[in-house]
């Protein structure tokens, strides 16, 4: 059975962990498919980010992961493939909106997984 992660499953929180420094809780989106930038893909990404935002702010994260209650939330989108133009523009617009809610946002490529931040 294939893993239920990525934007195809906006209701799923792919991964929750603390950062190596211990100052943030990372809410990780793992996207393994190439980006097409079509409208349905952007809508799925928006749904996924909205779900992560609710998870971080509405108490579910604190309830499921009380050990992270004192950490600042950061959504990290890990992608196997570089973002296409439409997705990159969406991410650029989403970042300040999420930050205004108190949640940082960043993207990384998979090859950066094993490299220091």
N, C-alpha and C positions, 0 to 999 in steps of 0.2 A: 504494500500500500504506500502510495506517495505521501510525503510529508505535507501537512496542511500549514503552509506558511506563505508569506508573500502577499502581494496586493489582491490576488485572486480570492483570498480569505480575509476580508476586511474585519470580520468579527474576532479573529484570532490574534492574540498578542504573541508574536513569534518568540521573543526571548526577553527576559528581564535579568539584569545583572548589575553589579556595581562596577564603576570604573577603577582602573588600577590605583589611582591616587586616593580613591575613597570619598570623593566630594560629590559625586553625582550617581544617580541610578540611571542606567542606560536601558531604554525601551527600544529594542532593536527590531527593525523591519528587515527581513532577509528576502531579497528579490533575485531570483536566479535566471529569470528569462530576459531576453533582449527587450529593450524599450522600443515601442513603436510610436509613442506620442499621440495615439489616436484618442478620441474623446472618451471612450469607455475606459481606457487605461487610466486617464487622468481622473475620471470619476472614482474609480476603484482606489487610486492612491489617496484622493481626498477623503473617501470613506475610512480608509485605514488610519490616516492621520487623525481624523476626528475621533475615531474609536480610541486611539492611543491617548489623545488629549483627555477624553472623558475618564479613561482608566487612571490617568495620573492625577486628575483633579477631583474626581467625584468619590474618592474613598476606597475604590476597589483595590488599587495598588497597595495602599496602606494596610488594608485588611488582609490581602494575600501575602504581602511581603513586609511585615512589620519591622524587620531588620533594616529596611531602607527608608523608614519614615523621616529620618533626619537629613536625607540626601536630596539635592536638587534634581529634578527630572530632566533628562535629555533624550530626545528621540534621535536615533541614529539609523539612517537608511543605508544598509549595506547592499550593494548591487554588484552582481557578477560582471555586468556590462556598463560601459559609460552611459550616462544619461543622454538622451537625444535632446534636441533644441527645445521642444515643447515641454518635456518633463523638467529640464533645467530651469526654464522660465517659471514653471509652476512652483518648483522648489524655492526659487528666489523670492517669489511673492508670498509663499507660505511661511518662510522663516520669521519675518517680523511679526506676523499674526500670532504664531505660536509663542514667540518670545514675550509678546504683550500679555500672554496668559501665564507667563512664568515658566515656560517649557522651552529649553534650547533645542535646536534642530540642526543636524548636519548630515552630510552624505559621505560615504566612503566606498571605494571599490574593494572587492574581495581580496585582491593582492595586498591590500594594506592591513589585512587581519593580523598578520604575524609581525608586522613592523611596529615599532614604538610610535606612540601618538606624537 
